[in-house]
Amino acid sequence: MAVSKEQVESVLKEKLQPTNLVVEDTSGGCGASFDVKIASPLFAGKRVLERHRMVNSALTEELKSIHALTIKPVTPEQWVE
Amino acid sequence: GGGVAGGLRPELKEAIDQYVASNKVVLFMKGSKLFPQCGFSNTCVQILNVLNVPYETVNILEDEDLRQGMKEYSKWPTFPQLYVDKEFIGGCDIMIELYQNGELQEIVEKALVS
């Protein structure tokens, strides 16, 4: 099962209430690979490991076929374009 | 892919427990510190080299049981995975972030003197 950028976006939008979200497909021929920059109020007061765990668990199903995932989780206040 | 059924075997869990207990800094990675086989693993090796601390690496590509088991042990889906003083610190992005803000150095130095 291939995972699309749109699928990653819709799952994250549904589960993490992001104020900002940028998903990039970075696969260079070795399989599905994504770069996720996400701002959500849910990350407030959470340490970096917890924030990453929240993104990973939102994408549990997709991660079964994603080869590599880079995550930058920030709070809405920390977001820089 | 692979769909390996869940269940981290108790013997394997115990072996991992012992390994991370007897080595302060351990990177479970693709390849070895001398020959990383993935860009993310290579980045993490370079960070540990810059920190200039003793560390061990475990090549999860050589053992499919360990590879699946570690995902469950850490509750983390990808590699590399860094352990310091028995505690799971995170994957590559987290290592980069903690390295850049100076926390990784603190975590490792604290572990090495404990």
N, CA and C atoms of all chains as a GROMACS GRO file, in nm:
protein
  585
    1MET      N    1   0.084  -0.119   0.000
    1MET     CA    2   0.000   0.000   0.000
    1MET      C    3   0.088   0.125   0.000
    2ALA      N    4   0.070   0.208  -0.101
    2ALA     CA    5   0.148   0.332  -0.106
    2ALA      C    6   0.076   0.440  -0.026
    3VAL      N    7   0.152   0.528   0.033
    3VAL     CA    8   0.094   0.637   0.110
    3VAL      C    9   0.117   0.766   0.032
    4SER      N   10   0.011   0.846   0.020
    4SER     CA   11   0.025   0.973  -0.052
    4SER      C   12   0.040   1.089   0.047
    5LYS      N   13   0.096   1.197  -0.007
    5LYS     CA   14   0.111   1.321   0.069
    5LYS      C   15  -0.025   1.367   0.122
    6GLU      N   16  -0.127   1.355   0.036
    6GLU     CA   17  -0.262   1.399   0.074
    6GLU      C   18  -0.316   1.318   0.192
    7GLN      N   19  -0.283   1.190   0.190
    7GLN     CA   20  -0.328   1.101   0.298
    7GLN      C   21  -0.263   1.142   0.430
    8VAL      N   22  -0.133   1.168   0.426
    8VAL     CA   23  -0.060   1.211   0.546
    8VAL      C   24  -0.121   1.341   0.597
    9GLU      N   25  -0.146   1.434   0.506
    9GLU     CA   26  -0.205   1.563   0.545
    9GLU      C   27  -0.341   1.546   0.610
   10SER      N   28  -0.427   1.463   0.549
   10SER     CA   29  -0.563   1.454   0.601
   10SER      C   30  -0.566   1.386   0.738
   11VAL      N   31  -0.481   1.285   0.757
   11VAL     CA   32  -0.476   1.218   0.888
   11VAL      C   33  -0.428   1.316   0.996
   12LEU      N   34  -0.324   1.392   0.965
   12LEU     CA   35  -0.271   1.486   1.064
   12LEU      C   36  -0.370   1.598   1.094
   13LYS      N   37  -0.441   1.644   0.990
   13LYS     CA   38  -0.541   1.749   1.011
   13LYS      C   39  -0.654   1.699   1.102
   14GLU      N   40  -0.691   1.575   1.078
   14GLU     CA   41  -0.801   1.518   1.155
   14GLU      C   42  -0.762   1.496   1.301
   15LYS      N   43  -0.638   1.448   1.323
   15LYS     CA   44  -0.604   1.404   1.459
   15LYS      C   45  -0.530   1.506   1.544
   16LEU      N   46  -0.462   1.604   1.482
   16LEU     CA   47  -0.377   1.692   1.563
   16LEU      C   48  -0.414   1.840   1.558
   17GLN      N   49  -0.527   1.871   1.500
   17GLN     CA   50  -0.574   2.009   1.495
   17GLN      C   51  -0.466   2.111   1.464
   18PRO      N   52  -0.392   2.092   1.355
   18PRO     CA   53  -0.281   2.184   1.329
   18PRO      C   54  -0.329   2.324   1.286
   19THR      N   55  -0.258   2.426   1.332
   19THR     CA   56  -0.283   2.561   1.283
   19THR      C   57  -0.202   2.584   1.155
   20ASN      N   58  -0.090   2.513   1.144
   20ASN     CA   59  -0.008   2.517   1.024
   20ASN      C   60   0.042   2.377   0.995
   21LEU      N   61   0.045   2.343   0.867
   21LEU     CA   62   0.091   2.209   0.830
   21LEU      C   63   0.154   2.213   0.691
   22VAL      N   64   0.278   2.163   0.681
   22VAL     CA   65   0.342   2.150   0.550
   22VAL      C   66   0.396   2.008   0.540
   23VAL      N   67   0.344   1.932   0.445
   23VAL     CA   68   0.392   1.796   0.422
   23VAL      C   69   0.461   1.793   0.286
   24GLU      N   70   0.585   1.748   0.286
   24GLU     CA   71   0.658   1.736   0.160
   24GLU      C   72   0.694   1.591   0.134
   25ASP      N   73   0.675   1.550   0.010
   25ASP     CA   74   0.717   1.417  -0.030
   25ASP      C   75   0.865   1.425  -0.066
   26THR      N   76   0.947   1.355   0.009
   26THR     CA   77   1.092   1.366  -0.013
   26THR      C   78   1.151   1.235  -0.062
   27SER      N   79   1.065   1.146  -0.112
   27SER     CA   80   1.118   1.016  -0.153
   27SER      C   81   1.206   1.032  -0.277
   28GLY      N   82   1.325   0.984  -0.266
   28GLY     CA   83   1.417   0.995  -0.378
   28GLY      C   84   1.435   0.860  -0.445
   29GLY      N   85   1.327   0.787  -0.462
   29GLY     CA   86   1.336   0.659  -0.532
   29GLY      C   87   1.348   0.538  -0.440
   30CYS      N   88   1.355   0.561  -0.307
   30CYS     CA   89   1.370   0.446  -0.217
   30CYS      C   90   1.243   0.421  -0.137
   31GLY      N   91   1.131   0.472  -0.183
   31GLY     CA   92   1.006   0.447  -0.114
   31GLY      C   93   0.948   0.572  -0.053
   32ALA      N   94   0.826   0.560   0.002
   32ALA     CA   95   0.757   0.676   0.057
   32ALA      C   96   0.837   0.741   0.168
   33SER      N   97   0.862   0.868   0.154
   33SER     CA   98   0.941   0.942   0.250
   33SER      C   99   0.885   1.083   0.261
   34PHE      N  100   0.860   1.128   0.383
   34PHE     CA  101   0.793   1.257   0.400
   34PHE      C  102   0.863   1.346   0.501
   35ASP      N  103   0.846   1.474   0.478
   35ASP     CA  104   0.898   1.576   0.568
   35ASP      C  105   0.776   1.651   0.620
   36VAL      N  106   0.753   1.645   0.751
   36VAL     CA  107   0.633   1.704   0.809
   36VAL      C  108   0.668   1.820   0.901
   37LYS      N  109   0.618   1.937   0.868
   37LYS     CA  110   0.632   2.051   0.960
   37LYS      C  111   0.491   2.082   1.009
   38ILE      N  112   0.475   2.077   1.140
   38ILE     CA  113   0.340   2.090   1.194
   38ILE      C  114   0.337   2.177   1.320
   39ALA      N  115   0.242   2.270   1.324
   39ALA     CA  116   0.220   2.350   1.444
   39ALA      C  117   0.083   2.315   1.498
   40SER      N  118   0.078   2.285   1.628
   40SER     CA  119  -0.050   2.253   1.689
   40SER      C  120  -0.050   2.297   1.834
   41PRO      N  121  -0.164   2.350   1.880
   41PRO     CA  122  -0.174   2.388   2.022
   41PRO      C  123  -0.160   2.266   2.114
   42LEU      N  124  -0.184   2.146   2.059
   42LEU     CA  125  -0.174   2.025   2.141
   42LEU      C  126  -0.030   1.998   2.187
   43PHE      N  127   0.070   2.060   2.120
   43PHE     CA  128   0.210   2.037   2.156
   43PHE      C  129   0.255   2.125   2.274
   44ALA      N  130   0.172   2.220   2.312
   44ALA     CA  131   0.211   2.312   2.420
   44ALA      C  132   0.239   2.234   2.548
   45GLY      N  133   0.349   2.266   2.613
   45GLY     CA  134   0.383   2.202   2.739
   45GLY      C  135   0.434   2.060   2.726
   46LYS      N  136   0.452   2.013   2.601
   46LYS     CA  137   0.502   1.878   2.580
   46LYS      C  138   0.650   1.881   2.541
   47ARG      N  139   0.726   1.783   2.591
   47ARG     CA  140   0.866   1.774   2.552
   47ARG      C  141   0.878   1.719   2.411
   48VAL      N  142   0.998   1.738   2.355
   48VAL     CA  143   1.018   1.705   2.214
   48VAL      C  144   0.983   1.558   2.184
   49LEU      N  145   1.021   1.465   2.273
   49LEU     CA  146   0.990   1.323   2.248
   49LEU      C  147   0.839   1.299   2.244
   50GLU      N  148   0.766   1.362   2.337
   50GLU     CA  149   0.620   1.344   2.341
   50GLU      C  150   0.555   1.399   2.214
   51ARG      N  151   0.602   1.513   2.167
   51ARG     CA  152   0.546   1.572   2.045
   51ARG      C  153   0.564   1.477   1.926
   52HIS      N  154   0.685   1.421   1.917
   52HIS     CA  155   0.710   1.328   1.808
   52HIS      C  156   0.624   1.203   1.822
   53ARG      N  157   0.606   1.156   1.944
   53ARG     CA  158   0.523   1.038   1.966
   53ARG      C  159   0.378   1.064   1.922
   54MET      N  160   0.331   1.186   1.946
   54MET     CA  161   0.194   1.219   1.905
   54MET      C  162   0.178   1.211   1.753
   55VAL      N  163   0.280   1.261   1.682
   55VAL     CA  164   0.274   1.255   1.535
   55VAL      C  165   0.285   1.110   1.489
   56ASN      N  166   0.380   1.036   1.548
   56ASN     CA  167   0.395   0.896   1.510
   56ASN      C  168   0.267   0.817   1.534
   57SER      N  169   0.201   0.841   1.649
   57SER     CA  170   0.083   0.758   1.675
   57SER      C  171  -0.034   0.800   1.587
   58ALA      N  172  -0.039   0.928   1.549
   58ALA     CA  173  -0.143   0.969   1.453
   58ALA      C  174  -0.125   0.895   1.321
   59LEU      N  175   0.000   0.867   1.287
   59LEU     CA  176   0.030   0.804   1.157
   59LEU      C  177   0.064   0.655   1.168
   60THR      N  178   0.014   0.589   1.273
   60THR     CA  179   0.047   0.448   1.295
   60THR      C  180   0.027   0.362   1.170
   61GLU      N  181  -0.089   0.374   1.107
   61GLU     CA  182  -0.119   0.292   0.989
   61GLU      C  183  -0.026   0.326   0.874
   62GLU      N  184  -0.010   0.456   0.849
   62GLU     CA  185   0.073   0.502   0.736
   62GLU      C  186   0.219   0.463   0.756
   63LEU      N  187   0.263   0.462   0.883
   63LEU     CA  188   0.405   0.432   0.910
   63LEU      C  189   0.442   0.290   0.873
   64LYS      N  190   0.341   0.204   0.859
   64LYS     CA  191   0.371   0.067   0.818
   64LYS      C  192   0.430   0.065   0.678
   65SER      N  193   0.396   0.166   0.596
   65SER     CA  194   0.454   0.166   0.461
   65SER      C  195   0.540   0.288   0.431
   66ILE      N  196   0.552   0.378   0.529
   66ILE     CA  197   0.642   0.493   0.507
   66ILE      C  198   0.785   0.449   0.541
   67HIS      N  199   0.876   0.483   0.452
   67HIS     CA  200   1.015   0.441   0.468
   67HIS      C  201   1.089   0.536   0.562
   68ALA      N  202   1.062   0.664   0.550
   68ALA     CA  203   1.131   0.761   0.635
   68ALA      C  204   1.041   0.881   0.660
   69LEU      N  205   1.047   0.932   0.781
   69LEU     CA  206   0.961   1.043   0.820
   69LEU      C  207   1.043   1.142   0.902
   70THR      N  208   1.046   1.266   0.856
   70THR     CA  209   1.113   1.371   0.931
   70THR      C  210   1.005   1.461   0.990
   71ILE      N  211   1.010   1.484   1.121
   71ILE     CA  212   0.904   1.559   1.187
   71ILE      C  213   0.958   1.683   1.257
   72LYS      N  214   0.895   1.795   1.233
   72LYS     CA  215   0.927   1.917   1.309
   72LYS      C  216   0.799   1.967   1.375
   73PRO      N  217   0.774   1.924   1.499
   73PRO     CA  218   0.652   1.965   1.568
   73PRO      C  219   0.675   2.089   1.654
   74VAL      N  220   0.595   2.193   1.633
   74VAL     CA  221   0.608   2.314   1.714
   74VAL      C  222   0.470   2.360   1.760
   75THR      N  223   0.469   2.452   1.856
   75THR     CA  224   0.342   2.512   1.895
   75THR      C  225   0.311   2.623   1.794
   76PRO      N  226   0.185   2.667   1.786
   76PRO     CA  227   0.151   2.775   1.692
   76PRO      C  228   0.240   2.899   1.711
   77GLU      N  229   0.275   2.929   1.836
   77GLU     CA  230   0.360   3.046   1.864
   77GLU      C  231   0.502   3.029   1.809
   78GLN      N  232   0.547   2.904   1.802
   78GLN     CA  233   0.684   2.878   1.757
   78GLN      C  234   0.696   2.865   1.605
   79TRP      N  235   0.584   2.867   1.536
   79TRP     CA  236   0.585   2.844   1.391
   79TRP      C  237   0.656   2.958   1.319
   80VAL      N  238   0.748   2.923   1.230
   80VAL     CA  239   0.807   3.023   1.140
   80VAL      C  240   0.787   2.975   0.997
   81GLU      N  241   0.741   3.062   0.913
   81GLU     CA  242   0.718   3.026   0.772
   81GLU      C  243   0.849   2.998   0.701
   82GLY      N  244   0.796  -0.325   0.501
   82GLY     CA  245   0.676  -0.408   0.505
   82GLY      C  246   0.691  -0.518   0.609
   83GLY      N  247   0.632  -0.630   0.589
   83GLY     CA  248   0.665  -0.742   0.673
   83GLY      C  249   0.557  -0.790   0.767
   84GLY      N  250   0.474  -0.702   0.820
   84GLY     CA  251   0.365  -0.742   0.907
   84GLY      C  252   0.398  -0.850   1.008
   85VAL      N  253   0.508  -0.833   1.082
   85VAL     CA  254   0.545  -0.931   1.183
   85VAL      C  255   0.449  -0.918   1.301
   86ALA      N  256   0.396  -1.028   1.345
   86ALA     CA  257   0.301  -1.026   1.456
   86ALA      C  258   0.366  -0.969   1.581
   87GLY      N  259   0.285  -0.897   1.660
   87GLY     CA  260   0.337  -0.832   1.780
   87GLY      C  261   0.386  -0.932   1.883
   88GLY      N  262   0.440  -0.881   1.992
   88GLY     CA  263   0.488  -0.969   2.098
   88GLY      C  264   0.637  -0.969   2.106
   89LEU      N  265   0.690  -0.881   2.190
   89LEU     CA  266   0.833  -0.877   2.214
   89LEU      C  267   0.864  -0.993   2.308
   90ARG      N  268   0.941  -1.092   2.259
   90ARG     CA  269   0.970  -1.210   2.340
   90ARG      C  270   1.041  -1.168   2.469
   91PRO      N  271   1.008  -1.231   2.581
   91PRO     CA  272   1.068  -1.195   2.710
   91PRO      C  273   1.222  -1.206   2.709
   92GLU      N  274   1.274  -1.309   2.641
   92GLU     CA  275   1.422  -1.325   2.636
   92GLU      C  276   1.485  -1.208   2.564
   93LEU      N  277   1.418  -1.166   2.457
   93LEU     CA  278   1.473  -1.055   2.379
   93LEU      C  279   1.467  -0.926   2.459
   94LYS      N  280   1.354  -0.906   2.526
   94LYS     CA  281   1.339  -0.786   2.608
   94LYS      C  282   1.448  -0.781   2.715
   95GLU      N  283   1.472  -0.896   2.777
   95GLU     CA  284   1.574  -0.904   2.882
   95GLU      C  285   1.714  -0.874   2.826
   96ALA      N  286   1.740  -0.927   2.705
   96ALA     CA  287   1.870  -0.904   2.643
   96ALA      C  288   1.889  -0.755   2.612
   97ILE      N  289   1.783  -0.690   2.565
   97ILE     CA  290   1.792  -0.546   2.536
   97ILE      C  291   1.809  -0.468   2.666
   98ASP      N  292   1.730  -0.504   2.768
   98ASP     CA  293   1.743  -0.442   2.900
   98ASP      C  294   1.888  -0.444   2.946
   99GLN      N  295   1.948  -0.564   2.937
   99GLN     CA  296   2.086  -0.580   2.984
   99GLN      C  297   2.184  -0.498   2.901
  100TYR      N  298   2.161  -0.500   2.772
  100TYR     CA  299   2.254  -0.428   2.684
  100TYR      C  300   2.253  -0.278   2.711
  101VAL      N  301   2.131  -0.221   2.722
  101VAL     CA  302   2.125  -0.076   2.745
  101VAL      C  303   2.165  -0.040   2.889
  102ALA      N  304   2.159  -0.139   2.978
  102ALA     CA  305   2.202  -0.113   3.116
  102ALA      C  306   2.354  -0.115   3.126
  103SER      N  307   2.420  -0.193   3.040
  103SER     CA  308   2.566  -0.204   3.054
  103SER      C  309   2.641  -0.113   2.956
  104ASN      N  310   2.568  -0.041   2.873
  104ASN     CA  311   2.632   0.056   2.784
  104ASN      C  312   2.557   0.188   2.795
  105LYS      N  313   2.628   0.291   2.838
  105LYS     CA  314   2.562   0.418   2.869
  105LYS      C  315   2.497   0.484   2.747
  106VAL      N  316   2.567   0.478   2.634
  106VAL     CA  317   2.514   0.542   2.514
  106VAL      C  318   2.510   0.439   2.402
  107VAL      N  319   2.390   0.408   2.355
  107VAL     CA  320   2.373   0.306   2.251
  107VAL      C  321   2.285   0.361   2.139
  108LEU      N  322   2.333   0.346   2.017
  108LEU     CA  323   2.254   0.384   1.900
  108LEU      C  324   2.217   0.257   1.824
  109PHE      N  325   2.087   0.228   1.818
  109PHE     CA  326   2.038   0.118   1.735
  109PHE      C  327   2.016   0.178   1.596
  110MET      N  328   2.087   0.126   1.498
  110MET     CA  329   2.091   0.196   1.370
  110MET      C  330   2.098   0.101   1.251
  111LYS      N  331   2.090   0.159   1.131
  111LYS     CA  332   2.109   0.082   1.010
  111LYS      C  333   2.256   0.092   0.971
  112GLY      N  334   2.325  -0.022   0.983
  112GLY     CA  335   2.469  -0.023   0.960
  112GLY      C  336   2.544  -0.008   1.091
  113SER      N  337   2.672   0.025   1.081
  113SER     CA  338   2.754   0.040   1.202
  113SER      C  339   2.815   0.180   1.203
  114LYS      N  340   2.880   0.214   1.316
  114LYS     CA  341   2.935   0.350   1.324
  114LYS      C  342   3.040   0.374   1.216
  115LEU      N  343   3.109   0.268   1.173
  115LEU     CA  344   3.210   0.284   1.069
  115LEU      C  345   3.148   0.279   0.929
  116PHE      N  346   3.028   0.221   0.919
  116PHE     CA  347   2.966   0.207   0.788
  116PHE      C  348   2.814   0.221   0.798
  117PRO      N  349   2.768   0.344   0.824
  117PRO     CA  350   2.623   0.366   0.832
  117PRO      C  351   2.560   0.338   0.696
  118GLN      N  352   2.442   0.274   0.696
  118GLN     CA  353   2.380   0.238   0.570
  118GLN      C  354   2.252   0.317   0.543
  119CYS      N  355   2.242   0.435   0.603
  119CYS     CA  356   2.125   0.520   0.582
  119CYS      C  357   2.166   0.660   0.626
  120GLY      N  358   2.114   0.760   0.556
  120GLY     CA  359   2.151   0.898   0.585
  120GLY      C  360   2.117   0.941   0.727
  121PHE      N  361   2.002   0.896   0.776
  121PHE     CA  362   1.960   0.934   0.911
  121PHE      C  363   2.054   0.875   1.016
  122SER      N  364   2.088   0.747   0.996
  122SER     CA  365   2.181   0.683   1.089
  122SER      C  366   2.317   0.752   1.084
  123ASN      N  367   2.359   0.788   0.965
  123ASN     CA  368   2.487   0.856   0.951
  123ASN      C  369   2.487   0.989   1.025
  124THR      N  370   2.378   1.065   1.013
  124THR     CA  371   2.369   1.193   1.084
  124THR      C  372   2.387   1.174   1.234
  125CYS      N  373   2.321   1.071   1.288
  125CYS     CA  374   2.328   1.046   1.432
  125CYS      C  375   2.468   1.005   1.476
  126VAL      N  376   2.535   0.924   1.394
  126VAL     CA  377   2.672   0.885   1.423
  126VAL      C  378   2.762   1.009   1.425
  127GLN      N  379   2.742   1.097   1.328
  127GLN     CA  380   2.824   1.219   1.323
  127GLN      C  381   2.802   1.305   1.448
  128ILE      N  382   2.678   1.315   1.493
  128ILE     CA  383   2.649   1.393   1.615
  128ILE      C  384   2.723   1.333   1.734
  129LEU      N  385   2.716   1.199   1.749
  129LEU     CA  386   2.783   1.135   1.862
  129LEU      C  387   2.935   1.152   1.850
  130ASN      N  388   2.987   1.148   1.728
  130ASN     CA  389   3.131   1.170   1.709
  130ASN      C  390   3.171   1.310   1.752
  131VAL      N  391   3.087   1.408   1.718
  131VAL     CA  392   3.118   1.547   1.755
  131VAL      C  393   3.113   1.564   1.907
  132LEU      N  394   3.018   1.494   1.972
  132LEU     CA  395   3.009   1.504   2.118
  132LEU      C  396   3.131   1.442   2.185
  133ASN      N  397   3.200   1.356   2.107
  133ASN     CA  398   3.325   1.298   2.154
  133ASN      C  399   3.308   1.219   2.283
  134VAL      N  400   3.208   1.130   2.281
  134VAL     CA  401   3.182   1.044   2.396
  134VAL      C  402   3.189   0.898   2.349
  135PRO      N  403   3.217   0.806   2.444
  135PRO     CA  404   3.213   0.665   2.404
  135PRO      C  405   3.069   0.620   2.380
  136TYR      N  406   3.047   0.546   2.273
  136TYR     CA  407   2.913   0.495   2.246
  136TYR      C  408   2.923   0.365   2.167
  137GLU      N  409   2.816   0.287   2.176
  137GLU     CA  410   2.808   0.162   2.101
  137GLU      C  411   2.702   0.176   1.994
  138THR      N  412   2.719   0.103   1.886
  138THR     CA  413   2.612   0.097   1.787
  138THR      C  414   2.570  -0.048   1.767
  139VAL      N  415   2.442  -0.069   1.738
  139VAL     CA  416   2.390  -0.202   1.710
  139VAL      C  417   2.324  -0.196   1.573
  140ASN      N  418   2.367  -0.287   1.485
  140ASN     CA  419   2.313  -0.288   1.349
  140ASN      C  420   2.184  -0.370   1.342
  141ILE      N  421   2.073  -0.300   1.332
  141ILE     CA  422   1.944  -0.370   1.332
  141ILE      C  423   1.916  -0.439   1.198
  142LEU      N  424   1.994  -0.406   1.097
  142LEU     CA  425   1.975  -0.472   0.967
  142LEU      C  426   2.021  -0.617   0.969
  143GLU      N  427   2.104  -0.651   1.070
  143GLU     CA  428   2.157  -0.787   1.077
  143GLU      C  429   2.066  -0.881   1.154
  144ASP      N  430   1.959  -0.830   1.213
  144ASP     CA  431   1.876  -0.914   1.297
  144ASP      C  432   1.730  -0.868   1.290
  145GLU      N  433   1.651  -0.937   1.210
  145GLU     CA  434   1.512  -0.894   1.188
  145GLU      C  435   1.429  -0.901   1.316
  146ASP      N  436   1.459  -1.000   1.401
  146ASP     CA  437   1.390  -1.011   1.530
  146ASP      C  438   1.414  -0.888   1.616
  147LEU      N  439   1.540  -0.850   1.621
  147LEU     CA  440   1.578  -0.734   1.701
  147LEU      C  441   1.515  -0.608   1.643
  148ARG      N  442   1.516  -0.600   1.510
  148ARG     CA  443   1.458  -0.482   1.444
  148ARG      C  444   1.311  -0.464   1.481
  149GLN      N  445   1.234  -0.573   1.472
  149GLN     CA  446   1.092  -0.564   1.509
  149GLN      C  447   1.075  -0.545   1.659
  150GLY      N  448   1.159  -0.616   1.735
  150GLY     CA  449   1.151  -0.609   1.881
  150GLY      C  450   1.180  -0.469   1.934
  151MET      N  451   1.280  -0.403   1.874
  151MET     CA  452   1.316  -0.268   1.920
  151MET      C  453   1.205  -0.168   1.897
  152LYS      N  454   1.130  -0.187   1.787
  152LYS     CA  455   1.019  -0.095   1.760
  152LYS      C  456   0.919  -0.100   1.874
  153GLU      N  457   0.899  -0.221   1.924
  153GLU     CA  458   0.803  -0.240   2.031
  153GLU      C  459   0.861  -0.196   2.166
  154TYR      N  460   0.988  -0.230   2.185
  154TYR     CA  461   1.057  -0.196   2.310
  154TYR      C  462   1.055  -0.044   2.332
  155SER      N  463   1.084   0.029   2.225
  155SER     CA  464   1.092   0.176   2.234
  155SER      C  465   0.957   0.242   2.210
  156LYS      N  466   0.860   0.165   2.159
  156LYS     CA  467   0.735   0.222   2.109
  156LYS      C  468   0.768   0.335   2.011
  157TRP      N  469   0.857   0.303   1.920
  157TRP     CA  470   0.904   0.401   1.821
  157TRP      C  471   0.918   0.327   1.689
  158PRO      N  472   0.860   0.381   1.581
  158PRO     CA  473   0.847   0.300   1.459
  158PRO      C  474   0.969   0.296   1.367
  159THR      N  475   1.066   0.384   1.390
  159THR     CA  476   1.174   0.395   1.291
  159THR      C  477   1.312   0.389   1.356
  160PHE      N  478   1.414   0.376   1.273
  160PHE     CA  479   1.554   0.380   1.318
  160PHE      C  480   1.625   0.495   1.249
  161PRO      N  481   1.729   0.549   1.313
  161PRO     CA  482   1.795   0.509   1.438
  161PRO      C  483   1.715   0.541   1.564
  162GLN      N  484   1.756   0.475   1.674
  162GLN     CA  485   1.700   0.499   1.806
  162GLN      C  486   1.815   0.515   1.905
  163LEU      N  487   1.813   0.625   1.979
  163LEU     CA  488   1.921   0.650   2.075
  163LEU      C  489   1.877   0.621   2.218
  164TYR      N  490   1.959   0.544   2.288
  164TYR     CA  491   1.938   0.520   2.432
  164TYR      C  492   2.054   0.579   2.510
  165VAL      N  493   2.022   0.653   2.616
  165VAL     CA  494   2.125   0.703   2.706
  165VAL      C  495   2.084   0.663   2.847
  166ASP      N  496   2.173   0.592   2.914
  166ASP     CA  497   2.147   0.549   3.052
  166ASP      C  498   2.010   0.480   3.063
  167LYS      N  499   1.988   0.383   2.976
  167LYS     CA  500   1.868   0.300   2.974
  167LYS      C  501   1.742   0.372   2.926
  168GLU      N  502   1.754   0.500   2.900
  168GLU     CA  503   1.634   0.576   2.864
  168GLU      C  504   1.632   0.604   2.713
  169PHE      N  505   1.515   0.584   2.652
  169PHE     CA  506   1.499   0.617   2.511
  169PHE      C  507   1.494   0.768   2.494
  170ILE      N  508   1.586   0.820   2.415
  170ILE     CA  509   1.593   0.965   2.394
  170ILE      C  510   1.514   1.005   2.271
  171GLY      N  511   1.527   0.929   2.162
  171GLY     CA  512   1.450   0.961   2.043
  171GLY      C  513   1.517   0.915   1.916
  172GLY      N  514   1.461   0.956   1.805
  172GLY     CA  515   1.516   0.925   1.674
  172GLY      C  516   1.603   1.041   1.626
  173CYS      N  517   1.626   1.041   1.496
  173CYS     CA  518   1.722   1.135   1.438
  173CYS      C  519   1.681   1.282   1.455
  174ASP      N  520   1.555   1.314   1.427
  174ASP     CA  521   1.511   1.455   1.438
  174ASP      C  522   1.529   1.507   1.580
  175ILE      N  523   1.496   1.421   1.676
  175ILE     CA  524   1.506   1.461   1.817
  175ILE      C  525   1.652   1.480   1.854
  176MET      N  526   1.736   1.387   1.807
  176MET     CA  527   1.880   1.402   1.835
  176MET      C  528   1.933   1.534   1.780
  177ILE      N  529   1.892   1.568   1.658
  177ILE     CA  530   1.939   1.693   1.598
  177ILE      C  531   1.893   1.813   1.681
  178GLU      N  532   1.764   1.809   1.718
  178GLU     CA  533   1.711   1.922   1.794
  178GLU      C  534   1.781   1.937   1.930
  179LEU      N  535   1.797   1.822   1.998
  179LEU     CA  536   1.861   1.827   2.131
  179LEU      C  537   2.010   1.862   2.119
  180TYR      N  538   2.071   1.822   2.010
  180TYR     CA  539   2.211   1.858   1.987
  180TYR      C  540   2.222   2.009   1.966
  181GLN      N  541   2.132   2.063   1.883
  181GLN     CA  542   2.140   2.205   1.851
  181GLN      C  543   2.111   2.294   1.971
  182ASN      N  544   2.025   2.248   2.062
  182ASN     CA  545   1.998   2.335   2.178
  182ASN      C  546   2.084   2.300   2.300
  183GLY      N  547   2.179   2.208   2.280
  183GLY     CA  548   2.276   2.180   2.386
  183GLY      C  549   2.231   2.074   2.487
  184GLU      N  550   2.105   2.031   2.478
  184GLU     CA  551   2.054   1.935   2.577
  184GLU      C  552   2.118   1.797   2.565
  185LEU      N  553   2.151   1.759   2.442
  185LEU     CA  554   2.205   1.624   2.423
  185LEU      C  555   2.338   1.608   2.495
  186GLN      N  556   2.422   1.709   2.482
  186GLN     CA  557   2.550   1.710   2.552
  186GLN      C  558   2.530   1.692   2.704
  187GLU      N  559   2.433   1.767   2.757
  187GLU     CA  560   2.403   1.757   2.901
  187GLU      C  561   2.357   1.618   2.940
  188ILE      N  562   2.264   1.564   2.861
  188ILE     CA  563   2.208   1.431   2.890
  188ILE      C  564   2.319   1.326   2.892
  189VAL      N  565   2.406   1.332   2.791
  189VAL     CA  566   2.511   1.233   2.778
  189VAL      C  567   2.617   1.249   2.888
  190GLU      N  568   2.655   1.373   2.913
  190GLU     CA  569   2.758   1.395   3.016
  190GLU      C  570   2.708   1.352   3.154
  191LYS      N  571   2.582   1.382   3.179
  191LYS     CA  572   2.522   1.342   3.307
  191LYS      C  573   2.524   1.189   3.319
  192ALA      N  574   2.491   1.122   3.211
  192ALA     CA  575   2.487   0.976   3.213
  192ALA      C  576   2.627   0.918   3.235
  193LEU      N  577   2.727   0.979   3.174
  193LEU     CA  578   2.862   0.924   3.182
  193LEU      C  579   2.925   0.937   3.320
  194VAL      N  580   2.883   1.036   3.397
  194VAL     CA  581   2.939   1.050   3.532
  194VAL      C  582   2.854   0.978   3.636
  195SER      N  583   2.735   0.932   3.599
  195SER     CA  584   2.647   0.869   3.698
  195SER      C  585   2.690   0.726   3.726
   0.00000   0.00000   0.00000
